[in-house]
């Protein structure tokens, strides 16, 4: 979901999801994914970003 609106999974281009026509400013992207456990550090990582003082997720892919 982008800013509360669903995104079409059929729009995936390889492993990329194009986010088009975004206005300047903040946006919220929510991703629901199921992945196998990995010891390679790949995947989504959740942590608390000290400057923002709130949970943040970041992808790590090779």
C-alpha positions in Angstrom: 0.0 0.0 0.0 1.2 3.5 -0.8 -0.4 6.3 1.2 -3.3 4.0 2.1 -4.0 2.9 -1.5 -3.3 -0.7 -2.7 -0.6 -1.2 -5.4 -1.0 -3.6 -8.2 1.5 -6.5 -7.8 1.2 -7.1 -11.6 3.1 -3.8 -12.0 6.3 -5.4 -10.7 9.2 -5.0 -13.1 11.6 -7.8 -12.2 12.2 -7.2 -8.5 11.2 -3.5 -8.7 7.9 -1.8 -8.0 7.6 1.5 -9.9 6.2 4.3 -7.8 5.0 6.9 -10.2 3.4 10.3 -10.0 4.5 11.0 -6.5 4.1 14.5 -5.2 6.9 16.1 -3.2 6.7 15.3 0.6 6.4 12.3 2.9 4.8 9.1 1.8 4.1 5.8 3.5 4.8 2.5 1.8 3.6 -0.7 3.5 4.8 -4.1 2.3 3.5 -7.5 3.4 5.9 -10.2 2.4 6.7 -13.8 3.3 10.4 -14.8 3.0 12.5 -17.8 4.0 14.9 -17.3 6.9 18.3 -16.2 5.7 21.7 -16.0 7.3 23.0 -13.7 4.5 21.6 -10.5 5.9 19.2 -10.2 3.0 15.6 -9.2 3.5 13.8 -6.6 5.5 15.3 -5.3 8.7 13.4 -3.4 11.4 15.1 -1.1 13.9 14.5 2.1 15.8 16.1 5.1 14.1 17.4 7.3 16.9 16.9 10.7 15.2 13.3 9.7 14.3 12.7 7.8 17.6 10.3 5.4 15.8 10.6 1.9 14.3 12.0 1.9 10.7 12.4 -0.9 8.2 15.1 -1.1 5.5 15.6 -3.7 2.7 18.9 -5.4 2.2 19.3 -7.3 -1.1 22.2 -8.4 -3.2 
